[in-house]
Amino acid sequence: MKTTRVAIVIPEGLSGRGGIVRVTAYLTRHIQAHIPDIETHVYRSRYSDNALLKHLTAPFALAAFAVKCATGRIDVAHLNVAPRGSTLRKRLYQAVAKALGLRTVLHLHGSGYDQYYADLPAGRQAGVRAFFARADAVVALGDHWKRFMLTDLRLAPARVVEIPNGVPAALPIARAPNATPAIAFLGEVGHRKGVDVLIDALARLKAEGLAFTATIGGNGDLETARAQAARAGVMDRIVFLGWVDEAGADKVLRAADLLVLPSRAENQPVAILEAMARGLPVVATRIGGIPQQVLDGETGLLVEPDDAAQLAQALAALILSPERRAAYGQAGLRRFEAHFSVTACAERFAELYRSL
């Protein structure tokens, strides 16, 4: 049996934080345990997330990758791509991989890539299109991003492969609604994830006299978020956890009645899939790949970004109806099992790697 050896490149390797790290960990863990003809190695594209050091250390990370590839121990370079600096770095990785005879896969993750591309001058847009066109395969997480690749990046349909993110199935939960409904948020605390809009919505719910608690798990601008919550008078309803790892996220979701993610820009959030895997309903924004994850009125509720009143209304609808929460949660679990399991994701990637 021929073994296909794959180098997967992400910013800080598996020791980093965020959705790309989590989904890569899930993918490689499953492949290592269940798909013996695929061998994965995870490489970091920088050795620090410090604003200065991440640029200074990037050449050393690229050199380490090049040495590994030059020894003939890698067949496929799987490059995870996000906007701005990530795109520039991955162009270098792609050039090295191509020069050494490797096949390359570009895996588009970063939120707002369509807007990033649209804002570029024409010459740089052409450079981005050429970067994607040089790949042997380009992975889109869902319909929204596949359309972007075909229409804006002008890629040949045969070059684009749609593979949604996958997360592991959760252990069964004997879920009973909390006496006081518990809202969970998992993600970076800041503007992109809409935490300011969430705090505004929670203040509206409190003013309406609704009972709830909210747990916000994630690193980021916690100081600003706490200050806003204090001004809004909802610090007594919110717990800010800071960064939570995989086990911590599981604990938060198991204690929650629903997940909220009011982001302004997203690709295909892992937190939503983790919530669906645990039978939780989701309130999120109608952007990026989210509408393919959350079916409005069936597995959760979708709202427009930057609309605290609409977000509060959606949260109130689920806070006030345990029956609706349960129905949406079970429908979401069935949708997760059909479309977003790590088993299906890993098998699709294994098939792609073998085909190159």
N, C-alpha and C positions, 0 to 999 in steps of 0.2 A: 504494500500500500504506500503510495507516494505521499510524503508529508509536505504540505505547503506552509512555508514559514512567513509570518506576517509581522511587520513592525508597525505598531500603532503609535502615532505621535500626538500627544496632548500637552498643554503648557507646563504643568508641574508634575506630570506623571500621575500615578495613582495616589500620591501623597497630597495632591491639591484639593481644592474645594470646588463645589458647584456641580451643576447638572451633567456637564460633559464627563467629569471624573466619575460620577456615580454610574452613569449609563455604560461607560467603558469598563468599570469594575464589574458590573453585572454581566456584560458581554463576555469578557475574558474569563471570568470565573466559570461561566457555563460552558464555554468552549473547552477549557482545560479539563473539566469534569466529564464531558459527554461527547466531544467530537475529536477523536484521537488523531485524525489525519490533518488537523489544523494546529499549528504551533504559533502562539502569539507572544510577542515581546512588546512591552510598553516603554516608550521613550519620551522624555520630557524635552520641550523645545526651549526651555530656559531653566536656570537653577535658582531663581528667586522671583517673588512677586513684588519686590520693592521697585518703585517707579524707575530708579536709576539702574539698579543691579540687574533687573530682568533684561535690559538691553545689553549691558556689558557681558552678561553670561551667555547670551544667545549664541554667539559664535562657537563657544566651547561645546554647547549641546549639539550644534550642527556637526561639529567635528567628530564627536562621539558616535553620532548616527552614521556619518560617512564611513568611519572605520569599520563599524559593524557590517554595513552593506558591502564594503569592499572585500571583506573576507569570504563572501559568497554564502553567508549564512542567512540571508533574507531573500525572499522571492517577491513579496508584495509590500509596498509602502502604503499604509492606510493613514492619510493625513486629515486630521480634523480641522475644519476651517471656520473662522469667524471673521467679522469685519475688521478693517483697519490693519493694525500691526500683525495680526494673525495671518492675514492674506499675504502680506509682504514676506513674512518668515516662511510660510508654506510654499511660496514660489521658489525659494532657495532649496527647500527640502525636495521639492519635485525635481528641480534641475539636477541635484546630486543623484537622486534615485534613477532618473532617466539616463544620466551619463554612465551609471553603473549597470544598466540593463534591467532594472527592476520594473515591474508593473506598478502603476500608481492608482490609488482610489482617493478621490476627494469626497469628504463627508461633511456636508454643510450643516453647521449647528447654530451659529451665532444669530441672535435675534436682530431684526432690523436690517438684514443683509440687503433686502430689496431697496430700502431707503438709502443705505450706504452707497450702493451701486448707482442709484438715480442721482445722487448728489455729486458724483465724480465728474470731472471734465471728460469730454469725448475721448481724448487720448488715453486716459487712465481706464476708462470703461473698456476700451479695446484691449488693453493689457490684461484686465480681469477676464474678459471673454477668452483670450488666448490661453491664459492659465488654466481655466476649466476645460477648454477644448483639448489641451495636451494630455489630460488624464485618460486612463484606459476605462475608467468608470467614475461616475459622479452619483453619490447617494443623496436622495431627497427624503426628508422625514415624512412628507405628506403631500397631498394634492396641491396645496398653496405653493409650496416650494418647487414642486415639479413643474408647475405652470411657469413660475419665474425662470427656471432654468431653460425651458424650451422657448419661451417668448423673449425674455430680456437677454439672457446669456446666449441664446440662439444655438443651443446644443442639439446635436442629432438625437432623436428619440431613443435610438439603440444604445446610446452612451449613458442614459439616465436610468437609475434603478431606484425605485421607491421602497425604502425599508424603514418603517416606523421604529422609534425607540422601543425598547423592551425592558421590563422590570420583572423580578421574580414574583411568583404568586405568594401571597402572605398566608401564614397559618390561619385557620378558621378562627373567627372571633365570635363569641357569644355576645352580640352587640345589643345593649339596651340603651335607650336614650337617657342622657343625663337629665337630672331634675332641672338644672340650669343649662340650657344648650351651650355647647362648647364649640367655638369657631377656631380653626387652625389656619395659620399662614406659614408656608415654608418657602424661603427664597431670600435673595439678597435684599437687605433693608435699604431702600433708596428709591429714587425717582422712577427708574425703569419698571420696577415691579409694582409701582402704584401704592406704596405704603402710606403716603400722605393722603391719598383718596380713601384708603381703607379707614384710617383714623377718623377722617371727616365723617364717613358713613357710620362708624361705630358711635360717634358722638350723637348723630341723628337718632340712632336706635335707642340710646340711653334717654334722650330727650322725649322720645315717644313712650317711655316707660317699659320697654322690653327688657326681659331678663336674659343675660348672656354673659359668657366669659370669652376672652380671646387670647390665644397663645401665638406669639410671633417668633418663629425660629429662623435665624439667619444672621450672617455677618453683614457688615455694611455700616451705614451712617446711623448707628443706634442713638447717638447723642441728639441728633436733630429730631428723630422720631419720638424719643422720650419727651423732648421739650414740647413738641406739637401735642402729644397726648396729654401732657400736664395742662397746657393752655386750654385744651378742649374739655378737660374735666373727666377723662376716661382712664386715668392711670389706675383707678381702683378696679377696672374691668380687664386690663391687659397685663399679660406677663411677657416680658422680653427675655428670650433665652440666649440670644447671641447665636454663634455658630452651633449647629447640631449635626452630628455625624449620622451614618446610616442607622445605627441602633437608636440614637436619639430621635430621629425622624419617625421611626417605627413607633416609638413610645408616644410621641405627640399625636400621631394619627390614630392610634388605638384608643386614645382618651377623648378623641374629638367626635363631634356629631356632623361636621361638614368642613370642607376645605374651601378657602377663598383665595383667589389669585387675580387681583385687579390690574394686571400688567399693562403697560403702554406699548411694549414690544416683546415678542416671544417667537421662538421657532416651534418647538413641541415640548412643553415643560415636563420634566421628569416627576415633579411633585404631584402633578395631576394624575399621572399613571399610578404612582404609589398610593394615592388616595383611592382611585378606582379599584386597585387590587385589594383594598381593605373594605370595600363596600361602602365608601363614603360618597355622598353627593357633592358636587362641585359648583361653586359660583365663580365665574371667571369672565374675562373680557373676550369680545368677538374679534380676535386679531390672530395673525399668523396661522399656525397649525392647530390652534385650540378648537375651532369648530369641528375639526375632524375627530378630536378626542371627546369633547363634551357635546352631546346632542341636546340642544336647548329644549327644555320642557320634557325631556325623557331621562337623561342621566344627570341633569343639573340645570342651571340657569346661566345664560350669557347676557352680558350687559356691554354697553359702549365704554371705552376707556375714558377716564377723566370725568366721569359722571357719578359723583358721590350720592346724589339723590336716587338714581336708578340702582346703584349698588346697594344702598340701604334698603330699598324696596325689595330687591331680590333676597337679601339676607333675612329680612323680616318674614317673607313668605315661607322660608324653610324653618326659621326659628319657631314660628307659630304652628307648624304642622309636622309632628313626628312621623305621621303616616306618609307624607310626601317625601320626607327625607329618606325613609326606609325604601320606598318604591324607587326613587332615583338612584339610591345607593346600590340596590340589587341589579338594576338595569345597567349601571356603570360597571359593576363586577362582571356581568355577562359580556359586556362590550370589551372589557379588558381581556378576558379569557379568549375571546374570538380574534382580537386584532393586535394586542400589545404585550403579549407574554415574552419573556426573555428567551424562551425556547424557540418560538417562531422567529424572533429577531436573529438569534445566533445561527439557526439553520439557513436563513436567507444570506447572511454574511458568509457562511461556510461555502454555500453554493456559488456566491460571487467570487470568492477567492480562488476556488477550484477552476472557475471558468476562464481566468485570466492567463 
